[in-house]
Amino acid sequence: MQTVASAIRSALLTGDPRAKCFATRDVARRWRMGKLAFEFDTPMPDAPAWPDTPELLEPKHMPKRGKFGSERGRLALWHSLAHIEFVAIDLALDMAGRFGAEMGEEFVSDFLYVAADEAMHFALLARKLERMGSHYGALPAHAGLWQAAHETRHNVAARLAIVPMVLEARGLDVTPATLDRVRAAGDDHGAKILARILDDEIRHVGFGTKHFLKVTQANGQIPADAWKSLVRTHFRGAVKPPFNDSARLAAGLSRDFYEDVAN
């Protein structure tokens, strides 16, 4: 029987986006069916395999999207969202493969579930771009999304604090406004995609929060205080309002975590 670690590593090292989606969903399915052994016999790569395009740029070098009402602005929005979801596949795979041995089978199950969701989200967005006459890779993309994972690769509490509880939680904050703009523009198809992503991301942030609470409480820490310390140490950006308090609370992320960290 193949080990879950080797299956995850293989998916991480699959560069073609379509093939990565298939590989990820296959890993999640085989794990769910009990066809992968709970063994960690191979390390995770320092970085996943990605396609030659999109060109990756530092945030300060990213071109401005333009107004949402323009064709350029719409394409830039959907391409940006597709890239976020593509990287999110690898973030979830790496979480399960890198920390699964110490965290246990429930942890692996949760984050392989997340990985399969992210693969589905990417596929929806990639098809959306194709319907618009474009494709994933046609525009440059943000180079920094993997950085948070790389810098927290030796600390599961830090990884949970930064990736699900800061980066994905930020998606809970900004997606509703984007959804409103898309709906107001008459794009019902796009609105359905964003509504699905928002619902799923609440669950993803919830998985991260659940396991963060387990880790910190097992260490005798106050979870909110531990989270604030880890964010100050490991997160280079700012935790910015406005916050979607209701969605965050639905994910178990109460205001005592983040309200006095915002800057």
Long-range contacts (C-beta under 8 A, 24 or more apart in sequence): 1-35, 1-36, 1-37, 2-30, 2-35, 2-36, 2-37, 3-36, 3-37, 3-38, 3-39, 3-40, 3-41, 3-42, 4-31, 4-36, 4-37, 4-38, 4-39, 4-40, 4-96, 4-97, 4-100, 4-108, 5-39, 5-40, 5-41, 5-42, 5-44, 5-97, 5-100, 5-101, 6-41, 6-42, 7-31, 7-36, 8-44, 8-93, 8-94, 8-96, 8-97, 8-112, 9-42, 9-43, 9-44, 9-45, 9-97, 11-93, 11-115, 12-44, 12-45, 12-48, 12-49, 12-90, 12-93, 12-94, 12-97, 13-45, 13-48, 13-49, 14-49, 15-49, 15-50, 15-51, 16-51, 17-51, 17-86, 17-122, 17-126, 17-136, 17-137, 18-123, 18-126, 20-49, 20-86, 20-89, 20-90, 20-119, 21-89, 21-119, 21-120, 21-122, 21-123, 24-89, 24-93, 24-115, 24-116, 24-118, 24-119, 25-116, 25-119, 25-120, 27-93, 27-112, 27-115, 28-112, 28-113, 28-115, 28-116, 29-116, 31-108, 31-109, 31-112, 32-109, 32-112, 38-100, 38-105, 38-108, 40-97, 40-100, 40-101, 44-94, 44-97, 44-98, 46-150, 46-153, 47-146, 47-150, 48-90, 48-93, 48-94, 48-146, 50-86, 51-137, 52-137, 53-137, 53-138, 54-79, 54-83, 54-136, 54-137, 54-138, 54-139, 54-140, 54-141, 55-140, 55-141, 56-140, 56-141, 56-142, 56-143, 57-140, 57-141, 57-142, 57-143, 58-143, 58-144, 59-142, 59-143, 59-144, 62-140, 62-142, 63-140, 68-181, 68-185, 69-185, 74-132, 74-185, 75-129, 75-132, 75-134, 75-138, 75-139, 76-139, 77-178, 78-125, 78-128, 78-129, 78-132, 78-134, 78-190, 79-129, 79-134, 79-136, 79-138, 79-139, 79-141, 80-141, 80-142, 81-125, 81-197, 82-122, 82-125, 82-126, 82-128, 82-129, 82-136, 83-136, 83-141, 83-142, 83-145, 84-142, 84-145, 84-171, 85-118, 85-121, 85-122, 85-125, 85-197, 86-118, 86-122, 86-136, 87-145, 87-146, 88-114, 88-118, 88-121, 88-122, 88-168, 89-115, 89-118, 89-119, 89-122, 90-146, 90-149, 91-118, 91-145, 91-146, 91-149, 91-163, 92-118, 92-204, 94-149, 94-153, 95-159, 95-163, 98-153, 98-156, 98-159, 99-156, 99-159, 102-156, 103-156, 103-211, 103-215, 107-211, 110-207, 110-210, 110-211, 111-207, 113-207, 114-204, 114-207, 117-200, 117-203, 117-204, 121-193, 121-196, 121-197, 121-200, 124-193, 124-196, 125-193, 128-189, 128-190, 128-193, 131-189, 147-236, 148-234, 148-235, 151-234, 152-234, 155-230, 155-234, 156-211, 156-215, 157-212, 157-215, 157-216, 157-219, 157-226, 157-230, 158-230, 158-233, 158-234, 160-208, 160-209, 160-211, 160-212, 160-215, 161-212, 161-226, 161-227, 161-230, 161-231, 161-234, 161-235, 162-230, 162-231, 162-234, 162-235, 163-208, 164-204, 164-205, 164-207, 164-208, 164-209, 164-212, 165-205, 165-208, 165-209, 165-212, 165-227, 165-253, 165-257, 166-231, 166-235, 166-239, 168-201, 168-204, 168-205, 168-208, 169-205, 169-248, 169-251, 169-253, 169-258, 170-240, 171-197, 171-198, 171-201, 172-198, 172-201, 172-202, 172-205, 172-244, 172-247, 172-248, 172-251, 173-241, 173-242, 173-243, 173-244, 173-247, 173-248, 175-201, 176-244, 176-247, 198-247, 202-247, 202-250, 202-251, 203-251, 204-251, 205-248, 205-251, 205-252, 205-253, 206-250, 206-251, 206-252, 209-251, 209-252, 209-253, 210-252, 213-252, 223-257, 224-254, 224-256, 224-257, 227-257, 228-257, 228-260, 228-261, 231-261, 232-261, 238-262, 238-263, 239-263
